[in-house]
Structures are given as C-alpha cells and as structure tokens.
C-alpha cells in the first residue's frame, strides 16, 4: 500500500515494507520526519544504525543519507517532508526575521499533532482537491515547528506566546476551536468563554481579522463538512444536518441553499 501527497514545499508518504525489506539508502534536499506507524522500523542514518519503535521519530536534515528497513514483521512508515523555503517563510512570519537553517534534534517522541495533521492533509486532498491543501502548507509547517524540537524552539515558543494575545492569534485560536468543535452547540458565548475573552471583543477582533463573524465561520465549517458527507452515496440529509452541528433541519436547509445555491438534495444528486 502507498499513499502519496506531493506539494510545492511539503509532502506526506505512507507506505508498507515487508519483513526484511528496505528502501534504497538515499539523501534528500529537504527535511524528512520518519515515523513508524505499525511495528518497529530499523533505520540507518549516516551510517549509524537506529531502532524506531512506536514512540520514536527520526528527523533527517537535507543531505543526510538514510534508509528504512522493516524489522519484526511487516511495517508501515509515514514520511513527512518540508523544505527550507517554507521553514524560513514561516519563521519570518512568526519571528519577524529570517533565521539560520534549523537544527532539529534527530530522535524525538512521535509528535501526535503532526501525525494527525498529516493524515488530515491526505484526507482533505482526496475529498476536496489538491488546491485545499496547497493553501495549507504554511499552517502545516507551523504545526511541525511547534511540535518538533530544534534550535528554533525557544524563540518560537516565546513568539507563539506573544502571538496568542495578538489580534491574529485570537482569530487563529477561534478558527482552531471551531474546526475541532463545530459539531457541538456552539454560540459566541461558548467560544468567548473558551478564549477567556469578552464576546464583544472577540467578535470585533474576529471580524476585523477575517472579514466575517464567528457565527458565519461556524456555518462555513459546518456546511463544508456537510457538502463533503453528501458526496457519499446513500448519505442521509437529516443525519448529515445533525451530525455537523445543526439543531434543526430547516435551519440547515436554509443555510445550505444560501451557501451553495441549491438544496442539499440537489447538491447530493449532482455530486454522487
């Protein structure tokens, strides 16, 4: 099995190795994170033999020679790649300045948040098209820099703390919270409570930063998920409406038609 997503600056590859099977020893011109997804993986990095179990990931910088081999049975590996261009762009955006090439610690605990985001990238590309993930490369790289330790970490964490309280940071936190909890009964009061802000300040900041209200953003995320679900043959409209967070079918129907210009039934018929 192989699943591959190659973008301009980032990429994700999932593949199997049979017991004793190995890929060719090779370098890259980008950073690569090697993560064992099942069983343990033997790795050779610049001539050094390493053993990766389910707890460990290997970060290989550009130019280093490495190789993977399945040990203890068939193994699945996730490889996440990202290049210096996007790293520098994200660092400059967060720190306000460029930085020397990042020196990542070679062996690290498997970053669950990075794995989850990589899987989401693959799923989004499959269901919504490659353009949707191309626009997310910098955000994906931000996740990597947040959870993979290296020479950037201290400055990054301080800048991240400062960013949380900036207008941009507040808007990003609202979007992240809605993206995760849109199926719940979300109101402005609920979101403001989670952000520890007054709902009036949150509303004002979010509108200024994104050009839409928090309520409009909640609808947007719910309706995008509903549209994705309705592409599946046999998917029930009522079930979909409640699954994505709507409390009544009539509210969902009005919102869906306003967003897509057709009813949910017509949309489903057109896209199946």
Secondary structure, DSSP 8 states (H G I E B T S, - for coil): -EEEEE-SSEEEEEEEE-TT-B---B--SSEEEEEEEEEEEEEEETTEEEEE-TTEEEEE-TT--EEEEEEEEEEEEEEEEE-HHHHHHHHHHHHSS------B-SEEE--HHHHHHHHHHHHHHHHH-HHHHHTTHHHHHHHHHHHS-BTTHHHHHHHHHHHHTSHHHHHHHHHHHHHHHTTS---HHHHHHHHTS-HHHHHHHHHHHHSS-HHHHHHHHHHHHHHHHHTSTT--HHHHHHHTT-S-HHHHHHHHHHHHSS-HHHHHHHH-
